[in-house]
Amino acid sequence: MILYMTRKKSKNFGNPRARPDYYAQQARKDQFPARSVYKLKEIEEKYNLIQPGQVVLDLGCSPGSWLLYASRKVGASGQVIGIDLKAVDMDLPKNTMVFQADINDLNPGAWEVVDRGVDVVLSDMAPSTTGRKEVDAARSHQLCEMALYAADRALRPGGAFVCKIFQGPDFKEFTEAVRARFETMKIFKPASCRKDSKEIYVIGRGCKQEETDGRA
């Protein structure tokens, strides 16, 4: 989830983000709401984290590209649970539910669903950017800590974790926190990330924790 300020058309002249690139055009052809789907697709092609029948928690799920992709991978016997501050304005697959909420302030009903246990936690959350790299990186780290808390609370043993982070002073601290919780930790930057983006994905495989609320 990345929030951009609305700008006048004249200020978009020469801005590469204002023009649809290859991935944005391909997303339209493939009927996905956003180009971000190809980041998850690349992650899946390399690591194959999502399996049929699994339960996936998608944090920062708006506008819905990761929801759609994950719902297809888990199939009719699986489930995808999405959480985002923004509404998801599309028809949801039958195996998908979305809570419009702050991950910091989920209502008991949402936690009740999440606490039943999930197999994969995905986080594409990102802060509203300020243009100041240090501030944006710090805000990104805060969101990553929230995602890791959700993984600690809901992820089943052996489960997987994918989290976007803006690289900054807290990057190493976060990667070490993920390494401590998972059998393996990898860092991956999909080719579909924008060239000027500082985002990168931290991937944990094989959740070590054996007992938590609601997990089996």
Secondary structure, DSSP 8 states (H G I E B T S, - for coil): --------GGGGTT-GGGS--HHHHHHHHTT-SSTTHHHHHHHHHHH----TT-EEEEET-TTSHHHHHHHHHH-TTSEEEEEESS---S---TTEEEEES-GGG--HHHHHHHTT-EEEEEE-------S-HHHHHHHHHHHHHHHHHHHHHHEEEEEEEEEEEE-STTHHHHHHHHHHHEEEEEEE--TTS-TT--EEEEEEEEE-----TT--
